[in-house]
Amino acid sequence: MPLYDLVCKNCGNTKEVFLKLDEPEPTCEKCQTKMTKAMSAPAFVLKGKNWYSDGYGLHDSKKKKGENKNA
């Protein structure tokens, strides 16, 4: 189940909740209005060599461009 940050637009109350995809958003404990999902940073970090910041995925395209120029 994904972890969501929920925010109440009425009173500003926030909380983190595990929700199923088909489960409706809960109501706020303070004011009893429906809470909405908020945007938050992802919970994972890509570490190590050969990821995007190191040019991951560009190696094949450079080889193909070089082959096309020589042909």
PDB file of N, CA, C, O and CB in Angstrom:
ATOM      1  N   MET A   1       0.833  -1.177   0.000  1.00  0.00           N
ATOM      2  CA  MET A   1       0.000   0.000   0.000  1.00  0.00           C
ATOM      3  C   MET A   1       0.881   1.246   0.000  1.00  0.00           C
ATOM      4  O   MET A   1       1.869   1.314   0.732  1.00  0.00           O
ATOM      5  CB  MET A   1      -0.949  -0.005   1.209  1.00  0.00           C
ATOM      6  N   PRO A   2       0.521   2.230  -0.823  1.00  0.00           N
ATOM      7  CA  PRO A   2       1.297   3.470  -0.861  1.00  0.00           C
ATOM      8  C   PRO A   2       1.058   4.350   0.354  1.00  0.00           C
ATOM      9  O   PRO A   2      -0.017   4.336   0.954  1.00  0.00           O
ATOM     10  CB  PRO A   2       0.970   4.243  -2.112  1.00  0.00           C
ATOM     11  N   LEU A   3       2.069   5.105   0.697  1.00  0.00           N
ATOM     12  CA  LEU A   3       1.999   6.061   1.798  1.00  0.00           C
ATOM     13  C   LEU A   3       1.702   7.439   1.207  1.00  0.00           C
ATOM     14  O   LEU A   3       2.429   7.914   0.334  1.00  0.00           O
ATOM     15  CB  LEU A   3       3.334   6.074   2.633  1.00  0.00           C
ATOM     16  N   TYR A   4       0.633   8.078   1.683  1.00  0.00           N
ATOM     17  CA  TYR A   4       0.219   9.381   1.181  1.00  0.00           C
ATOM     18  C   TYR A   4       0.311  10.431   2.272  1.00  0.00           C
ATOM     19  O   TYR A   4       0.073  10.149   3.446  1.00  0.00           O
ATOM     20  CB  TYR A   4      -1.202   9.317   0.630  1.00  0.00           C
ATOM     21  N   ASP A   5       0.662  11.653   1.868  1.00  0.00           N
ATOM     22  CA  ASP A   5       0.558  12.820   2.735  1.00  0.00           C
ATOM     23  C   ASP A   5      -0.815  13.422   2.471  1.00  0.00           C
ATOM     24  O   ASP A   5      -1.141  13.734   1.325  1.00  0.00           O
ATOM     25  CB  ASP A   5       1.725  13.866   2.474  1.00  0.00           C
ATOM     26  N   LEU A   6      -1.613  13.589   3.501  1.00  0.00           N
ATOM     27  CA  LEU A   6      -2.946  14.159   3.367  1.00  0.00           C
ATOM     28  C   LEU A   6      -2.999  15.513   4.058  1.00  0.00           C
ATOM     29  O   LEU A   6      -2.393  15.706   5.112  1.00  0.00           O
ATOM     30  CB  LEU A   6      -4.009  13.210   3.952  1.00  0.00           C
ATOM     31  N   VAL A   7      -3.729  16.452   3.455  1.00  0.00           N
ATOM     32  CA  VAL A   7      -3.862  17.803   3.988  1.00  0.00           C
ATOM     33  C   VAL A   7      -5.339  18.171   4.008  1.00  0.00           C
ATOM     34  O   VAL A   7      -6.079  17.887   3.066  1.00  0.00           O
ATOM     35  CB  VAL A   7      -3.040  18.829   3.145  1.00  0.00           C
ATOM     36  N   CYS A   8      -5.752  18.805   5.093  1.00  0.00           N
ATOM     37  CA  CYS A   8      -7.110  19.330   5.194  1.00  0.00           C
ATOM     38  C   CYS A   8      -7.094  20.769   4.693  1.00  0.00           C
ATOM     39  O   CYS A   8      -6.366  21.605   5.228  1.00  0.00           O
ATOM     40  CB  CYS A   8      -7.654  19.247   6.665  1.00  0.00           C
ATOM     41  N   LYS A   9      -7.890  21.061   3.668  1.00  0.00           N
ATOM     42  CA  LYS A   9      -7.919  22.421   3.120  1.00  0.00           C
ATOM     43  C   LYS A   9      -8.651  23.385   4.046  1.00  0.00           C
ATOM     44  O   LYS A   9      -8.470  24.598   3.944  1.00  0.00           O
ATOM     45  CB  LYS A   9      -8.581  22.423   1.743  1.00  0.00           C
ATOM     46  N   ASN A  10      -9.465  22.865   4.935  1.00  0.00           N
ATOM     47  CA  ASN A  10     -10.243  23.713   5.826  1.00  0.00           C
ATOM     48  C   ASN A  10      -9.399  24.228   7.000  1.00  0.00           C
ATOM     49  O   ASN A  10      -9.374  25.430   7.262  1.00  0.00           O
ATOM     50  CB  ASN A  10     -11.453  22.946   6.348  1.00  0.00           C
ATOM     51  N   CYS A  11      -8.706  23.320   7.710  1.00  0.00           N
ATOM     52  CA  CYS A  11      -7.960  23.739   8.910  1.00  0.00           C
ATOM     53  C   CYS A  11      -6.448  23.602   8.774  1.00  0.00           C
ATOM     54  O   CYS A  11      -5.719  24.079   9.644  1.00  0.00           O
ATOM     55  CB  CYS A  11      -8.416  22.934  10.095  1.00  0.00           C
ATOM     56  N   GLY A  12      -5.943  22.958   7.699  1.00  0.00           N
ATOM     57  CA  GLY A  12      -4.506  22.825   7.481  1.00  0.00           C
ATOM     58  C   GLY A  12      -3.862  21.642   8.187  1.00  0.00           C
ATOM     59  O   GLY A  12      -2.638  21.516   8.172  1.00  0.00           O
ATOM     60  N   ASN A  13      -4.650  20.778   8.800  1.00  0.00           N
ATOM     61  CA  ASN A  13      -4.136  19.590   9.476  1.00  0.00           C
ATOM     62  C   ASN A  13      -3.491  18.657   8.445  1.00  0.00           C
ATOM     63  O   ASN A  13      -4.046  18.459   7.364  1.00  0.00           O
ATOM     64  CB  ASN A  13      -5.275  18.857  10.251  1.00  0.00           C
ATOM     65  N   THR A  14      -2.320  18.080   8.768  1.00  0.00           N
ATOM     66  CA  THR A  14      -1.643  17.146   7.866  1.00  0.00           C
ATOM     67  C   THR A  14      -1.374  15.831   8.575  1.00  0.00           C
ATOM     68  O   THR A  14      -1.237  15.790   9.798  1.00  0.00           O
ATOM     69  CB  THR A  14      -0.326  17.747   7.344  1.00  0.00           C
ATOM     70  N   LYS A  15      -1.299  14.741   7.790  1.00  0.00           N
ATOM     71  CA  LYS A  15      -0.929  13.438   8.330  1.00  0.00           C
ATOM     72  C   LYS A  15      -0.508  12.525   7.197  1.00  0.00           C
ATOM     73  O   LYS A  15      -0.839  12.761   6.035  1.00  0.00           O
ATOM     74  CB  LYS A  15      -2.094  12.814   9.128  1.00  0.00           C
ATOM     75  N   GLU A  16       0.237  11.463   7.552  1.00  0.00           N
ATOM     76  CA  GLU A  16       0.661  10.436   6.610  1.00  0.00           C
ATOM     77  C   GLU A  16      -0.173   9.192   6.853  1.00  0.00           C
ATOM     78  O   GLU A  16      -0.351   8.764   7.994  1.00  0.00           O
ATOM     79  CB  GLU A  16       2.182  10.128   6.750  1.00  0.00           C
ATOM     80  N   VAL A  17      -0.689   8.609   5.761  1.00  0.00           N
ATOM     81  CA  VAL A  17      -1.591   7.465   5.885  1.00  0.00           C
ATOM     82  C   VAL A  17      -1.290   6.466   4.777  1.00  0.00           C
ATOM     83  O   VAL A  17      -1.020   6.859   3.642  1.00  0.00           O
ATOM     84  CB  VAL A  17      -3.077   7.915   5.828  1.00  0.00           C
ATOM     85  N   PHE A  18      -1.335   5.174   5.099  1.00  0.00           N
ATOM     86  CA  PHE A  18      -1.288   4.129   4.090  1.00  0.00           C
ATOM     87  C   PHE A  18      -2.699   3.944   3.553  1.00  0.00           C
ATOM     88  O   PHE A  18      -3.622   3.638   4.308  1.00  0.00           O
ATOM     89  CB  PHE A  18      -0.717   2.790   4.673  1.00  0.00           C
ATOM     90  N   LEU A  19      -2.867   4.134   2.235  1.00  0.00           N
ATOM     91  CA  LEU A  19      -4.176   3.986   1.603  1.00  0.00           C
ATOM     92  C   LEU A  19      -4.079   3.051   0.413  1.00  0.00           C
ATOM     93  O   LEU A  19      -3.092   3.068  -0.323  1.00  0.00           O
ATOM     94  CB  LEU A  19      -4.731   5.350   1.166  1.00  0.00           C
ATOM     95  N   LYS A  20      -5.108   2.236   0.229  1.00  0.00           N
ATOM     96  CA  LYS A  20      -5.218   1.451  -0.988  1.00  0.00           C
ATOM     97  C   LYS A  20      -5.607   2.401  -2.112  1.00  0.00           C
ATOM     98  O   LYS A  20      -6.128   3.488  -1.859  1.00  0.00           O
ATOM     99  CB  LYS A  20      -6.258   0.288  -0.832  1.00  0.00           C
ATOM    100  N   LEU A  21      -5.355   1.993  -3.358  1.00  0.00           N
ATOM    101  CA  LEU A  21      -5.650   2.861  -4.489  1.00  0.00           C
ATOM    102  C   LEU A  21      -7.138   3.150  -4.628  1.00  0.00           C
ATOM    103  O   LEU A  21      -7.514   4.249  -5.036  1.00  0.00           O
ATOM    104  CB  LEU A  21      -5.133   2.241  -5.759  1.00  0.00           C
ATOM    105  N   ASP A  22      -7.990   2.186  -4.299  1.00  0.00           N
ATOM    106  CA  ASP A  22      -9.429   2.375  -4.448  1.00  0.00           C
ATOM    107  C   ASP A  22     -10.109   2.860  -3.167  1.00  0.00           C
ATOM    108  O   ASP A  22     -11.332   3.003  -3.134  1.00  0.00           O
ATOM    109  CB  ASP A  22     -10.063   1.085  -4.893  1.00  0.00           C
ATOM    110  N   GLU A  23      -9.338   3.113  -2.121  1.00  0.00           N
ATOM    111  CA  GLU A  23      -9.890   3.556  -0.847  1.00  0.00           C
ATOM    112  C   GLU A  23     -10.071   5.080  -0.857  1.00  0.00           C
ATOM    113  O   GLU A  23      -9.168   5.796  -1.290  1.00  0.00           O
ATOM    114  CB  GLU A  23      -8.971   3.121   0.326  1.00  0.00           C
ATOM    115  N   PRO A  24     -11.221   5.593  -0.388  1.00  0.00           N
ATOM    116  CA  PRO A  24     -11.424   7.046  -0.374  1.00  0.00           C
ATOM    117  C   PRO A  24     -10.562   7.727   0.691  1.00  0.00           C
ATOM    118  O   PRO A  24     -10.137   7.097   1.660  1.00  0.00           O
ATOM    119  CB  PRO A  24     -12.900   7.370  -0.131  1.00  0.00           C
ATOM    120  N   GLU A  25     -10.311   9.026   0.492  1.00  0.00           N
ATOM    121  CA  GLU A  25      -9.530   9.787   1.453  1.00  0.00           C
ATOM    122  C   GLU A  25     -10.296   9.911   2.772  1.00  0.00           C
ATOM    123  O   GLU A  25     -11.517  10.071   2.761  1.00  0.00           O
ATOM    124  CB  GLU A  25      -9.187  11.180   0.890  1.00  0.00           C
ATOM    125  N   PRO A  26      -9.600   9.840   3.897  1.00  0.00           N
ATOM    126  CA  PRO A  26     -10.284   9.939   5.194  1.00  0.00           C
ATOM    127  C   PRO A  26     -10.700  11.376   5.507  1.00  0.00           C
ATOM    128  O   PRO A  26     -10.338  12.316   4.799  1.00  0.00           O
ATOM    129  CB  PRO A  26      -9.379   9.409   6.310  1.00  0.00           C
ATOM    130  N   THR A  27     -11.465  11.517   6.581  1.00  0.00           N
ATOM    131  CA  THR A  27     -11.870  12.844   7.032  1.00  0.00           C
ATOM    132  C   THR A  27     -10.909  13.332   8.116  1.00  0.00           C
ATOM    133  O   THR A  27     -10.265  12.539   8.803  1.00  0.00           O
ATOM    134  CB  THR A  27     -13.328  12.826   7.561  1.00  0.00           C
ATOM    135  N   CYS A  28     -10.830  14.652   8.249  1.00  0.00           N
ATOM    136  CA  CYS A  28      -9.965  15.285   9.235  1.00  0.00           C
ATOM    137  C   CYS A  28     -10.514  15.045  10.640  1.00  0.00           C
ATOM    138  O   CYS A  28     -11.723  15.109  10.862  1.00  0.00           O
ATOM    139  CB  CYS A  28      -9.834  16.798   8.954  1.00  0.00           C
ATOM    140  N   GLU A  29      -9.610  14.768  11.589  1.00  0.00           N
ATOM    141  CA  GLU A  29     -10.042  14.534  12.972  1.00  0.00           C
ATOM    142  C   GLU A  29     -10.496  15.824  13.645  1.00  0.00           C
ATOM    143  O   GLU A  29     -11.339  15.795  14.541  1.00  0.00           O
ATOM    144  CB  GLU A  29      -8.912  13.900  13.780  1.00  0.00           C
ATOM    145  N   LYS A  30      -9.942  16.954  13.218  1.00  0.00           N
ATOM    146  CA  LYS A  30     -10.243  18.231  13.862  1.00  0.00           C
ATOM    147  C   LYS A  30     -11.569  18.839  13.398  1.00  0.00           C
ATOM    148  O   LYS A  30     -12.388  19.254  14.217  1.00  0.00           O
ATOM    149  CB  LYS A  30      -9.123  19.207  13.597  1.00  0.00           C
ATOM    150  N   CYS A  31     -11.776  18.888  12.065  1.00  0.00           N
ATOM    151  CA  CYS A  31     -12.957  19.597  11.567  1.00  0.00           C
ATOM    152  C   CYS A  31     -13.937  18.707  10.799  1.00  0.00           C
ATOM    153  O   CYS A  31     -14.980  19.186  10.353  1.00  0.00           O
ATOM    154  CB  CYS A  31     -12.522  20.725  10.683  1.00  0.00           C
ATOM    155  N   GLN A  32     -13.618  17.428  10.639  1.00  0.00           N
ATOM    156  CA  GLN A  32     -14.495  16.438   9.999  1.00  0.00           C
ATOM    157  C   GLN A  32     -14.785  16.727   8.522  1.00  0.00           C
ATOM    158  O   GLN A  32     -15.845  16.349   8.023  1.00  0.00           O
ATOM    159  CB  GLN A  32     -15.796  16.367  10.750  1.00  0.00           C
ATOM    160  N   THR A  33     -13.857  17.394   7.811  1.00  0.00           N
ATOM    161  CA  THR A  33     -13.990  17.581   6.367  1.00  0.00           C
ATOM    162  C   THR A  33     -13.066  16.601   5.651  1.00  0.00           C
ATOM    163  O   THR A  33     -12.129  16.071   6.249  1.00  0.00           O
ATOM    164  CB  THR A  33     -13.661  19.051   5.958  1.00  0.00           C
ATOM    165  N   LYS A  34     -13.334  16.365   4.379  1.00  0.00           N
ATOM    166  CA  LYS A  34     -12.557  15.408   3.598  1.00  0.00           C
ATOM    167  C   LYS A  34     -11.150  15.949   3.345  1.00  0.00           C
ATOM    168  O   LYS A  34     -10.991  17.102   2.944  1.00  0.00           O
ATOM    169  CB  LYS A  34     -13.264  15.097   2.262  1.00  0.00           C
ATOM    170  N   MET A  35     -10.132  15.122   3.577  1.00  0.00           N
ATOM    171  CA  MET A  35      -8.739  15.505   3.336  1.00  0.00           C
ATOM    172  C   MET A  35      -8.358  15.172   1.897  1.00  0.00           C
ATOM    173  O   MET A  35      -8.952  14.287   1.281  1.00  0.00           O
ATOM    174  CB  MET A  35      -7.787  14.788   4.332  1.00  0.00           C
ATOM    175  N   THR A  36      -7.357  15.888   1.360  1.00  0.00           N
ATOM    176  CA  THR A  36      -6.896  15.656  -0.004  1.00  0.00           C
ATOM    177  C   THR A  36      -5.424  15.235   0.001  1.00  0.00           C
ATOM    178  O   THR A  36      -4.677  15.550   0.928  1.00  0.00           O
ATOM    179  CB  THR A  36      -7.095  16.922  -0.867  1.00  0.00           C
ATOM    180  N   LYS A  37      -5.029  14.525  -1.044  1.00  0.00           N
ATOM    181  CA  LYS A  37      -3.647  14.068  -1.168  1.00  0.00           C
ATOM    182  C   LYS A  37      -2.755  15.249  -1.538  1.00  0.00           C
ATOM    183  O   LYS A  37      -3.116  16.074  -2.377  1.00  0.00           O
ATOM    184  CB  LYS A  37      -3.528  12.935  -2.227  1.00  0.00           C
ATOM    185  N   ALA A  38      -1.595  15.318  -0.906  1.00  0.00           N
ATOM    186  CA  ALA A  38      -0.630  16.381  -1.175  1.00  0.00           C
ATOM    187  C   ALA A  38       0.575  15.806  -1.906  1.00  0.00           C
ATOM    188  O   ALA A  38       0.887  14.624  -1.762  1.00  0.00           O
ATOM    189  CB  ALA A  38      -0.191  17.074   0.138  1.00  0.00           C
ATOM    190  N   MET A  39       1.253  16.640  -2.691  1.00  0.00           N
ATOM    191  CA  MET A  39       2.472  16.229  -3.369  1.00  0.00           C
ATOM    192  C   MET A  39       3.613  16.189  -2.362  1.00  0.00           C
ATOM    193  O   MET A  39       3.719  17.062  -1.500  1.00  0.00           O
ATOM    194  CB  MET A  39       2.804  17.185  -4.544  1.00  0.00           C
ATOM    195  N   SER A  40       4.464  15.177  -2.471  1.00  0.00           N
ATOM    196  CA  SER A  40       5.619  15.078  -1.586  1.00  0.00           C
ATOM    197  C   SER A  40       6.784  14.479  -2.354  1.00  0.00           C
ATOM    198  O   SER A  40       6.608  13.950  -3.452  1.00  0.00           O
ATOM    199  CB  SER A  40       5.292  14.227  -0.332  1.00  0.00           C
ATOM    200  N   ALA A  41       7.954  14.562  -1.784  1.00  0.00           N
ATOM    201  CA  ALA A  41       9.156  14.022  -2.410  1.00  0.00           C
ATOM    202  C   ALA A  41       9.108  12.493  -2.407  1.00  0.00           C
ATOM    203  O   ALA A  41       8.551  11.900  -1.484  1.00  0.00           O
ATOM    204  CB  ALA A  41      10.422  14.525  -1.682  1.00  0.00           C
ATOM    205  N   PRO A  42       9.676  11.856  -3.414  1.00  0.00           N
ATOM    206  CA  PRO A  42       9.706  10.395  -3.426  1.00  0.00           C
ATOM    207  C   PRO A  42      10.555   9.851  -2.287  1.00  0.00           C
ATOM    208  O   PRO A  42      11.422  10.550  -1.761  1.00  0.00           O
ATOM    209  CB  PRO A  42      10.237   9.886  -4.763  1.00  0.00           C
ATOM    210  N   ALA A  43      10.308   8.621  -1.914  1.00  0.00           N
ATOM    211  CA  ALA A  43      10.969   8.021  -0.765  1.00  0.00           C
ATOM    212  C   ALA A  43      12.181   7.178  -1.155  1.00  0.00           C
ATOM    213  O   ALA A  43      12.653   6.384  -0.342  1.00  0.00           O
ATOM    214  CB  ALA A  43       9.988   7.174  -0.002  1.00  0.00           C
ATOM    215  N   PHE A  44      12.701   7.328  -2.387  1.00  0.00           N
ATOM    216  CA  PHE A  44      13.872   6.565  -2.780  1.00  0.00           C
ATOM    217  C   PHE A  44      14.884   7.473  -3.467  1.00  0.00           C
ATOM    218  O   PHE A  44      14.536   8.535  -3.984  1.00  0.00           O
ATOM    219  CB  PHE A  44      13.477   5.403  -3.702  1.00  0.00           C
ATOM    220  N   VAL A  45      16.127   7.045  -3.465  1.00  0.00           N
ATOM    221  CA  VAL A  45      17.215   7.797  -4.084  1.00  0.00           C
ATOM    222  C   VAL A  45      18.014   6.830  -4.941  1.00  0.00           C
ATOM    223  O   VAL A  45      18.345   5.731  -4.497  1.00  0.00           O
ATOM    224  CB  VAL A  45      18.125   8.493  -3.008  1.00  0.00           C
ATOM    225  N   LEU A  46      18.323   7.230  -6.159  1.00  0.00           N
ATOM    226  CA  LEU A  46      19.139   6.400  -7.040  1.00  0.00           C
ATOM    227  C   LEU A  46      20.599   6.688  -6.737  1.00  0.00           C
ATOM    228  O   LEU A  46      21.066   7.813  -6.918  1.00  0.00           O
ATOM    229  CB  LEU A  46      18.813   6.666  -8.548  1.00  0.00           C
ATOM    230  N   LYS A  47      21.320   5.669  -6.274  1.00  0.00           N
ATOM    231  CA  LYS A  47      22.725   5.838  -5.919  1.00  0.00           C
ATOM    232  C   LYS A  47      23.576   4.889  -6.748  1.00  0.00           C
ATOM    233  O   LYS A  47      23.091   3.892  -7.282  1.00  0.00           O
ATOM    234  CB  LYS A  47      22.948   5.593  -4.408  1.00  0.00           C
ATOM    235  N   GLY A  48      24.829   5.217  -6.839  1.00  0.00           N
ATOM    236  CA  GLY A  48      25.758   4.341  -7.528  1.00  0.00           C
ATOM    237  C   GLY A  48      26.136   4.873  -8.898  1.00  0.00           C
ATOM    238  O   GLY A  48      25.701   5.952  -9.302  1.00  0.00           O
ATOM    239  N   LYS A  49      26.941   4.114  -9.599  1.00  0.00           N
ATOM    240  CA  LYS A  49      27.410   4.508 -10.923  1.00  0.00           C
ATOM    241  C   LYS A  49      26.346   4.224 -11.975  1.00  0.00           C
ATOM    242  O   LYS A  49      25.427   3.433 -11.764  1.00  0.00           O
ATOM    243  CB  LYS A  49      28.711   3.777 -11.274  1.00  0.00           C
ATOM    244  N   ASN A  50      26.499   4.893 -13.113  1.00  0.00           N
ATOM    245  CA  ASN A  50      25.711   4.648 -14.318  1.00  0.00           C
ATOM    246  C   ASN A  50      24.235   4.994 -14.190  1.00  0.00           C
ATOM    247  O   ASN A  50      23.405   4.348 -14.829  1.00  0.00           O
ATOM    248  CB  ASN A  50      25.836   3.227 -14.703  1.00  0.00           C
ATOM    249  N   TRP A  51      23.882   5.988 -13.388  1.00  0.00           N
ATOM    250  CA  TRP A  51      22.513   6.460 -13.353  1.00  0.00           C
ATOM    251  C   TRP A  51      22.428   7.732 -14.176  1.00  0.00           C
ATOM    252  O   TRP A  51      23.411   8.116 -14.811  1.00  0.00           O
ATOM    253  CB  TRP A  51      22.032   6.699 -11.897  1.00  0.00           C
ATOM    254  N   TYR A  52      21.312   8.377 -14.181  1.00  0.00           N
ATOM    255  CA  TYR A  52      21.047   9.513 -15.065  1.00  0.00           C
ATOM    256  C   TYR A  52      22.112  10.608 -14.952  1.00  0.00           C
ATOM    257  O   TYR A  52      22.582  11.113 -15.971  1.00  0.00           O
ATOM    258  CB  TYR A  52      19.681  10.098 -14.754  1.00  0.00           C
ATOM    259  N   SER A  53      22.495  10.975 -13.740  1.00  0.00           N
ATOM    260  CA  SER A  53      23.472  12.050 -13.582  1.00  0.00           C
ATOM    261  C   SER A  53      24.841  11.670 -14.144  1.00  0.00           C
ATOM    262  O   SER A  53      25.658  12.546 -14.426  1.00  0.00           O
ATOM    263  CB  SER A  53      23.602  12.420 -12.115  1.00  0.00           C
ATOM    264  N   ASP A  54      25.094  10.384 -14.306  1.00  0.00           N
ATOM    265  CA  ASP A  54      26.358   9.922 -14.870  1.00  0.00           C
ATOM    266  C   ASP A  54      26.238   9.624 -16.364  1.00  0.00           C
ATOM    267  O   ASP A  54      27.184   9.106 -16.959  1.00  0.00           O
ATOM    268  CB  ASP A  54      26.837   8.683 -14.132  1.00  0.00           C
ATOM    269  N   GLY A  55      25.106   9.935 -16.977  1.00  0.00           N
ATOM    270  CA  GLY A  55      24.939   9.683 -18.402  1.00  0.00           C
ATOM    271  C   GLY A  55      24.288   8.350 -18.706  1.00  0.00           C
ATOM    272  O   GLY A  55      24.431   7.838 -19.817  1.00  0.00           O
ATOM    273  N   TYR A  56      23.579   7.776 -17.752  1.00  0.00           N
ATOM    274  CA  TYR A  56      22.920   6.490 -17.979  1.00  0.00           C
ATOM    275  C   TYR A  56      21.945   6.608 -19.152  1.00  0.00           C
ATOM    276  O   TYR A  56      21.140   7.538 -19.197  1.00  0.00           O
ATOM    277  CB  TYR A  56      22.178   6.019 -16.698  1.00  0.00           C
ATOM    278  N   GLY A  57      22.011   5.701 -20.069  1.00  0.00           N
ATOM    279  CA  GLY A  57      21.124   5.700 -21.214  1.00  0.00           C
ATOM    280  C   GLY A  57      21.662   6.448 -22.415  1.00  0.00           C
ATOM    281  O   GLY A  57      21.093   6.344 -23.502  1.00  0.00           O
ATOM    282  N   LEU A  58      22.733   7.195 -22.257  1.00  0.00           N
ATOM    283  CA  LEU A  58      23.290   7.952 -23.365  1.00  0.00           C
ATOM    284  C   LEU A  58      24.333   7.160 -24.143  1.00  0.00           C
ATOM    285  O   LEU A  58      24.655   7.517 -25.276  1.00  0.00           O
ATOM    286  CB  LEU A  58      23.897   9.231 -22.856  1.00  0.00           C
ATOM    287  N   HIS A  59      24.858   6.107 -23.562  1.00  0.00           N
ATOM    288  CA  HIS A  59      25.938   5.356 -24.205  1.00  0.00           C
ATOM    289  C   HIS A  59      25.486   4.716 -25.508  1.00  0.00           C
ATOM    290  O   HIS A  59      26.217   4.767 -26.497  1.00  0.00           O
ATOM    291  CB  HIS A  59      26.464   4.287 -23.266  1.00  0.00           C
ATOM    292  N   ASP A  60      24.305   4.116 -25.537  1.00  0.00           N
ATOM    293  CA  ASP A  60      23.819   3.469 -26.751  1.00  0.00           C
ATOM    294  C   ASP A  60      23.513   4.489 -27.840  1.00  0.00           C
ATOM    295  O   ASP A  60      23.788   4.238 -29.013  1.00  0.00           O
ATOM    296  CB  ASP A  60      22.577   2.642 -26.449  1.00  0.00           C
ATOM    297  N   SER A  61      22.949   5.635 -27.468  1.00  0.00           N
ATOM    298  CA  SER A  61      22.597   6.634 -28.473  1.00  0.00           C
ATOM    299  C   SER A  61      23.853   7.225 -29.119  1.00  0.00           C
ATOM    300  O   SER A  61      23.831   7.540 -30.309  1.00  0.00           O
ATOM    301  CB  SER A  61      21.749   7.750 -27.843  1.00  0.00           C
ATOM    302  N   LYS A  62      24.946   7.383 -28.367  1.00  0.00           N
ATOM    303  CA  LYS A  62      26.192   7.900 -28.937  1.00  0.00           C
ATOM    304  C   LYS A  62      26.778   6.896 -29.927  1.00  0.00           C
ATOM    305  O   LYS A  62      27.290   7.277 -30.980  1.00  0.00           O
ATOM    306  CB  LYS A  62      27.214   8.213 -27.821  1.00  0.00           C
ATOM    307  N   LYS A  63      26.698   5.596 -29.578  1.00  0.00           N
ATOM    308  CA  LYS A  63      27.218   4.585 -30.491  1.00  0.00           C
ATOM    309  C   LYS A  63      26.411   4.556 -31.780  1.00  0.00           C
ATOM    310  O   LYS A  63      26.982   4.451 -32.865  1.00  0.00           O
ATOM    311  CB  LYS A  63      27.206   3.206 -29.829  1.00  0.00           C
ATOM    312  N   LYS A  64      25.080   4.650 -31.672  1.00  0.00           N
ATOM    313  CA  LYS A  64      24.245   4.619 -32.865  1.00  0.00           C
ATOM    314  C   LYS A  64      24.492   5.825 -33.741  1.00  0.00           C
ATOM    315  O   LYS A  64      24.526   5.695 -34.965  1.00  0.00           O
ATOM    316  CB  LYS A  64      22.783   4.546 -32.487  1.00  0.00           C
ATOM    317  N   LYS A  65      24.668   7.008 -33.147  1.00  0.00           N
ATOM    318  CA  LYS A  65      24.933   8.199 -33.948  1.00  0.00           C
ATOM    319  C   LYS A  65      26.257   8.068 -34.681  1.00  0.00           C
ATOM    320  O   LYS A  65      26.373   8.465 -35.840  1.00  0.00           O
ATOM    321  CB  LYS A  65      24.937   9.452 -33.066  1.00  0.00           C
ATOM    322  N   GLY A  66      27.268   7.506 -33.996  1.00  0.00           N
ATOM    323  CA  GLY A  66      28.572   7.319 -34.632  1.00  0.00           C
ATOM    324  C   GLY A  66      28.511   6.315 -35.764  1.00  0.00           C
ATOM    325  O   GLY A  66      29.177   6.499 -36.783  1.00  0.00           O
ATOM    326  N   GLU A  67      27.737   5.267 -35.615  1.00  0.00           N
ATOM    327  CA  GLU A  67      27.607   4.265 -36.669  1.00  0.00           C
ATOM    328  C   GLU A  67      26.906   4.838 -37.892  1.00  0.00           C
ATOM    329  O   GLU A  67      27.258   4.513 -39.026  1.00  0.00           O
ATOM    330  CB  GLU A  67      26.845   3.048 -36.153  1.00  0.00           C
ATOM    331  N   ASN A  68      25.904   5.699 -37.658  1.00  0.00           N
ATOM    332  CA  ASN A  68      25.186   6.275 -38.781  1.00  0.00           C
ATOM    333  C   ASN A  68      26.063   7.226 -39.596  1.00  0.00           C
ATOM    334  O   ASN A  68      25.920   7.302 -40.816  1.00  0.00           O
ATOM    335  CB  ASN A  68      23.956   7.003 -38.285  1.00  0.00           C
ATOM    336  N   LYS A  69      26.969   7.951 -38.936  1.00  0.00           N
ATOM    337  CA  LYS A  69      27.846   8.884 -39.641  1.00  0.00           C
ATOM    338  C   LYS A  69      28.885   8.139 -40.477  1.00  0.00           C
ATOM    339  O   LYS A  69      29.262   8.602 -41.554  1.00  0.00           O
ATOM    340  CB  LYS A  69      28.543   9.816 -38.643  1.00  0.00           C
ATOM    341  N   ASN A  70      29.347   6.992 -39.989  1.00  0.00           N
ATOM    342  CA  ASN A  70      30.363   6.230 -40.707  1.00  0.00           C
ATOM    343  C   ASN A  70      29.791   5.433 -41.859  1.00  0.00           C
ATOM    344  O   ASN A  70      30.529   5.075 -42.777  1.00  0.00           O
ATOM    345  CB  ASN A  70      31.071   5.308 -39.767  1.00  0.00           C
ATOM    346  N   ALA A  71      28.505   5.144 -41.841  1.00  0.00           N
ATOM    347  CA  ALA A  71      27.912   4.283 -42.863  1.00  0.00           C
ATOM    348  C   ALA A  71      27.588   5.013 -44.130  1.00  0.00           C
ATOM    349  O   ALA A  71      27.083   4.411 -45.078  1.00  0.00           O
ATOM    350  CB  ALA A  71      26.679   3.645 -42.342  1.00  0.00           C
TER     351      ALA A  71
END
